[in-house]
Amino acid sequence: VFQEFGTTECHFINGTEKVRFVMRYIYNRQQYAMFDSEVGHYVGFTPYGERNAKRLNSDPELMEDRRTAVDTYCRYNYEVSRPFSVERR
């Protein structure tokens, strides 16, 4: 059985003061590529991941979308879910 999946994560430090967007690509429990908003581009961890990172980094429209995901995905969803997660007693 082969398994491939990707994850997107938002890391919040002190509310939305410092936000980090991370996108991971995993195949058979091994991470082969990753985008980190602090780094600003894709990084490959295997030969296959390096080829994909190079291809993804060469797409300016995709890279602009990934770099702005901190605001459009993380901060937006934080504000939507805050009443249910942060302010809940």
C-alpha positions as CSV (number, residue, x, y, z in Angstrom):
1,V,0.0,0.0,0.0
2,F,1.4,3.4,-1.0
3,Q,0.2,6.6,0.6
4,E,0.8,10.2,-0.5
5,F,-0.7,13.2,1.1
6,G,0.0,16.8,1.9
7,T,-0.6,18.9,5.0
8,T,-1.0,22.6,5.5
9,E,-0.3,24.1,8.9
10,C,-0.5,27.5,10.5
11,H,1.7,28.3,13.5
12,F,0.5,31.2,15.6
13,I,2.7,32.9,18.1
14,N,1.0,35.5,20.4
15,G,-2.3,35.5,18.4
16,T,-1.7,36.8,14.9
17,E,1.4,38.8,15.8
18,K,3.7,36.2,14.3
19,V,2.3,33.7,11.8
20,R,4.0,30.9,9.9
21,F,2.5,28.9,7.0
22,V,3.9,25.5,6.3
23,M,2.9,23.1,3.6
24,R,4.3,19.5,3.6
25,Y,4.3,16.8,1.0
26,I,4.7,13.2,2.3
27,Y,5.0,9.9,0.5
28,N,5.1,6.6,2.5
29,R,5.8,8.4,5.8
30,Q,8.7,10.3,4.3
31,Q,8.6,14.1,3.7
32,Y,9.9,14.8,0.3
33,A,9.2,18.6,-0.1
34,M,8.0,21.5,2.0
35,F,7.1,25.2,1.7
36,D,7.7,27.4,4.7
37,S,6.6,31.0,4.6
38,E,9.7,32.0,6.7
39,V,12.0,30.6,4.1
40,G,9.8,31.8,1.2
41,H,10.3,28.9,-1.2
42,Y,9.9,25.2,-1.6
43,V,12.7,22.9,-0.3
44,G,13.2,19.3,-1.4
45,F,14.4,16.6,0.9
46,T,14.8,13.7,-1.6
47,P,15.8,13.7,-5.3
48,Y,12.1,13.6,-6.3
49,G,11.3,16.4,-3.9
50,E,14.2,18.5,-5.2
51,R,12.9,18.2,-8.7
52,N,9.4,19.2,-7.6
53,A,10.7,22.1,-5.5
54,K,12.6,23.4,-8.5
55,R,9.6,23.1,-10.7
56,L,7.2,24.8,-8.1
57,N,9.7,27.6,-7.3
58,S,9.9,28.5,-11.0
59,D,6.1,29.3,-11.1
60,P,5.8,33.0,-10.1
61,E,2.0,32.9,-9.8
62,L,2.1,29.8,-7.5
63,M,4.9,31.3,-5.4
64,E,2.9,34.6,-4.9
65,D,-0.1,32.6,-3.8
66,R,2.0,30.6,-1.3
67,R,3.7,33.6,0.1
68,T,0.4,35.4,0.7
69,A,-1.2,32.3,2.3
70,V,-0.2,33.7,5.7
71,D,-2.8,36.4,5.3
72,T,-5.3,34.7,3.0
73,Y,-5.4,31.3,4.7
74,C,-3.9,31.5,8.2
75,R,-5.0,34.9,9.5
76,Y,-8.3,34.7,7.8
77,N,-9.1,31.3,9.4
78,Y,-7.8,32.4,12.8
79,E,-10.3,35.3,12.9
80,V,-13.2,32.9,11.8
81,S,-12.4,30.2,14.4
82,R,-11.2,32.4,17.2
83,P,-14.6,32.6,19.0
84,F,-14.8,28.8,19.1
85,S,-11.2,28.0,20.0
86,V,-9.4,30.9,21.7
87,E,-12.2,32.7,23.5
88,R,-14.0,29.5,24.6
89,R,-14.1,29.0,28.4
